[in-house]
């Protein structure tokens, strides 16, 4: 996946307070702050503008939940929730089987209704199916 494609994916999470982490830093950073520095109004994308003195300035990765965590308890906005239960409480029971299959890796997120897809974005799930080297799994993240 090229840098432009990754930028489009990362920016889909911007309304939902996505955090990013650089591979050389353990601190988390607000995704909107990082991404806005990459995208200058009315100018072509310059993905090196974040750290212009370094060639690896696109080594920021989003901190996301793997889709297998849909059925497990996670922390979201300071509360412990089970995403599939939260989504089903919204009256979307007909999609429960689809979400269970998604969590098990047997289905694709692109088949979900838009409002459920957006809900998964807001919970910071890897709905774009980034490979493991393109995101940091929230479940295994430790700040040492």
SEMARFI-548539 format. One line per 2 residues: number of its first residue (from 1); for each residue x, y, z of N, C-alpha, C. Coordinates in steps of 0.001 Angstrom, whole numbers, plus 500000, padded with zeros to 6 digits. Example, Ala and Ser with C-alpha at 12.3 -4.5 7.8 and 13.67 -1.06 7.14 Angstrom:
1> 513190:494310:507800:512300:495500:507800:513200:496700:507800; 512850:497750:507080:513670:498940:507140:512900:500030:507870 .
***
This chain:
1> 500847:498834:500000:500000:500000:500000:500904:501245:500000; 500619:502189:499104:501480:503365:499036:501059:504418:500071 .
3> 501861:505465:500196:501636:506482:501225:500323:507228:501036; 499932:507502:499806:498667:508192:499565:497482:507346:500025 .
5> 497538:506048:499757:496459:505154:500193:496390:505083:501714; 497557:504994:502356:497581:504962:503816:497038:506255:504412 .
7> 497381:507380:503808:496891:508662:504306:495369:508728:504223; 494801:508221:503139:493336:508199:503009:492706:507339:504096 .
9> 493300:506202:504368:492779:505312:505402:492887:505969:506770; 494063:506503:507094:494255:507128:508402:493289:508294:508590 .
11> 493071:509072:507545:492205:510246:507682:490738:509871:507887; 490329:508651:507510:488952:508216:507774:488681:508128:509275 .
13> 489734:507924:510059:489606:507827:511506:489692:509194:512200; 490030:510236:511480:490259:511539:512110:489106:512034:512976 .
15> 487850:511889:512580:486770:512378:513458:486629:511586:514760; 487362:510491:514888:487185:509587:516021:488412:509523:516926 .
17> 489207:510579:516951:490351:510717:517873:491351:509571:517783; 491683:509184:516578:492683:508140:516382:494025:508607:516918 .
19> 494746:507690:517550:496102:507989:517991:497086:507274:517071; 498230:507914:516868:499305:507341:516061:500549:507231:516926 .
21> 501417:506335:516553:502686:506190:517258:503789:506016:516219; 504890:506726:516417:506041:506594:515535:506836:505372:515964 .
23> 507448:504714:515023:508143:503473:515366:509330:503693:516301; 509854:504929:516367:510992:505202:517246:510586:505831:518566 .
25> 509306:506101:518754:508836:506746:519969:507763:505885:520605; 507753:505838:521912:506724:505066:522612:505495:505914:522913 .
27> 505639:507225:522896:504506:508097:523215:503476:508059:522097; 502212:508154:522485:501124:508212:521512:500869:509678:521160 .
29> 500422:509925:519950:500132:511277:519500:498758:511311:518856; 498065:512427:519025:496761:512607:518419:496893:512521:516914 .
31> 496128:511645:516305:496218:511433:514863:495889:512669:514056; 494921:513444:514530:494526:514641:513788:495673:515639:513714 .
33> 496396:515808:514813:497530:516720:514831:498602:516271:513851; 498910:514985:513866:499944:514449:512978:499510:514556:511519 .
35> 498278:514122:511228:497820:514109:509840:497641:515511:509281; 497183:516448:510091:497003:517813:509586:498337:518425:509155 .
37> 499404:518037:509803:500702:518565:509399:501161:517977:508069; 500575:516835:507688:500907:516250:506386:500100:516886:505266 .
39> 498931:517351:505562:498033:517845:504528:497918:519358:504657; 498562:520067:503760:498511:521523:503783:497412:521987:502831 .
41> 496570:522932:503286:495479:523388:502423:495984:523940:501085; 495274:523549:500036:495521:524039:498682:496905:523709:498141 .
43> 497594:522771:498733:498896:522346:498235:498848:520848:497982; 499682:520363:497080:499737:518907:496896:500195:518235:498190 .
45> 499827:516984:498376:500244:516274:499579:501761:516205:499653; 502276:516544:500805:503710:516434:501061:503870:515597:502315 .
47> 504002:514309:502141:504019:513409:503283:505301:513503:504095; 506293:514188:503588:507531:514354:504333:507566:515606:505167 .
49> 506492:516382:505189:506538:517660:505885:506496:517525:507403; 506103:516366:507929:506052:516209:509371:507456:516292:509976 .
51> 508353:515529:509440:509745:515548:509879:510607:515701:508622; 510717:516912:508086:511360:517082:506790:512827:516666:506749 .
53> 513479:516625:507890:514890:516247:507914:515096:514732:507921; 513996:513961:507992:514109:512513:508020:513328:511902:506864 .
55> 513891:510871:506279:513216:510193:505173:512125:509237:505646; 512106:508939:506939:511155:507957:507453:509965:508622:508133 .
57> 509624:509834:507704:508578:510582:508395:507199:509945:508260; 507044:508934:507413:505749:508271:507305:505751:506970:508103 .
59> 506641:506866:509066:506690:505671:509902:505734:505752:511078; 504758:506622:511003:503694:506689:512001:502678:505608:511667 .
61> 502201:504940:512695:501217:503881:512491:500007:504153:513380; 498815:503854:512878:497633:504026:513719:497573:502949:514791 .
63> 497012:503298:515926:496823:502347:517016:495374:501869:516928; 495200:500615:516509:493876:500071:516206:493640:498745:516917 .
65> 492384:498396:517056:491999:497070:517529:491910:496130:516326; 492399:494932:516491:492204:493882:515506:490721:493490:515535 .
67> 490177:493103:514393:488751:492764:514318:488358:491599:515226; 489320:490777:515628:488999:489666:516529:488534:490169:517897 .
69> 488765:491434:518198:488356:492007:519484:486917:492520:519477; 486191:492315:518404:484780:492705:518360:483958:492025:519457 .
71> 484319:490813:519782:483542:490040:520759:484175:490052:522147; 485250:490815:522321:485948:490857:523609:485773:492230:524250 .
73> 485997:492288:525532:485883:493556:526246:487102:494423:525940; 486841:495673:525561:487908:496625:525262:487630:497927:526008 .
75> 488646:498762:526102:488444:500084:526676:488166:501069:525551; 487081:501839:525703:486726:502861:524717:486242:504086:525474 .
77> 486908:505201:525253:486579:506463:525898:486468:506315:527411; 487410:505585:527992:487472:505431:529437:486527:504404:530035 .
79> 485740:503719:529205:484809:502699:529695:485180:501351:529084; 484864:500303:529821:485039:498959:529294:483743:498558:528588 .
81> 483859:498172:527320:482692:497777:526536:483010:496509:525748; 481977:495834:525319:482113:494743:524353:481472:495274:523074 .
83> 482278:495590:522059:481759:496271:520866:480545:495609:520229; 480562:494304:520096:479433:493642:519434:478144:493843:520227 .
85> 478239:493858:521552:477063:494080:522403:476573:495514:522226; 477491:496474:522201:477115:497879:522019:476419:498085:520674 .
87> 476938:497464:519645:476347:497610:518313:474972:496932:518262; 474864:495762:518857:473591:495041:518853:472539:495776:519683 .
89> 472957:496460:520747:472017:497249:521556:471431:498402:520756; 472063:498727:519646:471551:499785:518793:470446:499307:517859 .
91> 469976:498096:518057:468864:497598:517249:469288:496945:515949; 470555:496583:515834:471063:495991:514600:471243:494479:514744 .
93> 470302:493815:515405:470413:492381:515662:470583:491554:514399; 470029:492013:513293:470112:491218:512064:471538:491106:511542 .
95> 472417:491960:512061:473805:491933:511599:474733:491225:512582; 474180:490638:513634:475006:489988:514648:475843:488862:514039 .
97> 475226:488013:513230:475962:486914:512604:477087:487453:511723; 476809:488527:511005:477824:489124:510140:479021:489631:510965 .
99> 478742:490252:512111:479815:490758:512967:480608:489621:513603; 479933:488556:513991:480632:487398:514557:481549:486779:513506 .
101> 481064:486676:512277:481893:486145:511188:483081:487074:510909; 482849:488364:511008:483914:489355:510814:484988:489188:511886 .
103> 484581:489035:513133:485513:488854:514250:486338:487578:514089; 485740:486570:513484:486435:485298:513278:487274:485291:512001 .
105> 487249:486392:511258:488021:486462:510022:487360:485769:508851; 486057:485511:508937:485342:484785:507893:484531:485693:506976 .
107> 484596:486990:507195:483825:487933:506402:484642:489208:506211; 484193:490066:505303:484880:491329:505031:484059:492500:505546 .
109> 484725:493535:506087:483999:494706:506587:483244:495463:505495; 483660:495323:504237:483008:496081:503168:481581:495615:502892 .
111> 481154:494538:503509:479791:494053:503342:478845:494578:504435; 479408:495309:505398:478602:495838:506500:477828:497078:506077 .
113> 476688:497311:506692:475979:498571:506452:476847:499752:506889; 476638:500864:506246:477455:502057:506493:477496:502446:507961 .
115> 476350:502479:508650:476332:502949:510035:477106:502018:510966; 477150:500729:510673:477941:499808:511493:479418:499981:511178 .
117> 479746:500182:509912:481129:500425:509516:481661:501669:510236; 480855:502733:510276:481247:503972:510956:481420:503723:512455 .
119> 480547:502914:513038:480672:502586:514465:481994:501875:514732; 482376:500958:513847:483654:500254:514005:484828:501211:513847 .
121> 484698:502185:512957:485730:503228:512843:485857:503984:514161; 484720:504334:514752:484744:505125:515988:485363:504343:517142 .
123> 485261:503014:517110:485892:502172:518130:487356:501884:517793; 487824:502377:516677:489209:502209:516209:489543:500761:515857 .
125> 488648:500116:515125:488925:498775:514618:489598:498866:513259; 490374:497873:512938:491102:497798:511676:490146:497381:510548 .
127> 489185:498245:510242:488164:497915:509248:488697:497931:507817; 489834:498553:507606:490407:498587:506255:491368:497423:506022 .
129> 491429:496535:506986:492239:495322:506907:493696:495608:506561; 494273:496558:507288:495704:496825:507147:496475:495595:507596 .
131> 497599:495359:506963:498425:494226:507377:499046:494545:508736; 499498:493532:509432:500006:493696:510790:501192:494654:510886 .
133> 501915:494850:509810:503055:495774:509847:502631:497221:509586; 501344:497460:509318:500871:498804:509002:500053:499433:510119 .
135> 499873:498732:511235:499172:499317:512378:499730:498717:513658; 499448:499386:514774:499845:498902:516086:498590:498365:516752 .
137> 498636:497127:517180:497492:496477:517797:497308:497035:519212; 496166:497641:519481:495892:498206:520806:495982:497148:521895 .
139> 495636:495922:521578:495626:494863:522571:497024:494526:523076; 498021:494755:522257:499386:494398:522637:500244:495622:522921 .
141> 499653:496800:522856:500398:498035:523062:500772:498200:524525; 502029:498498:524754:502478:498826:526110:503345:500068:526019 .
143> 503171:500953:526956:504008:502154:527029:505053:501942:528107; 506242:501632:527686:507336:501396:528646:508249:502577:528685 .
***
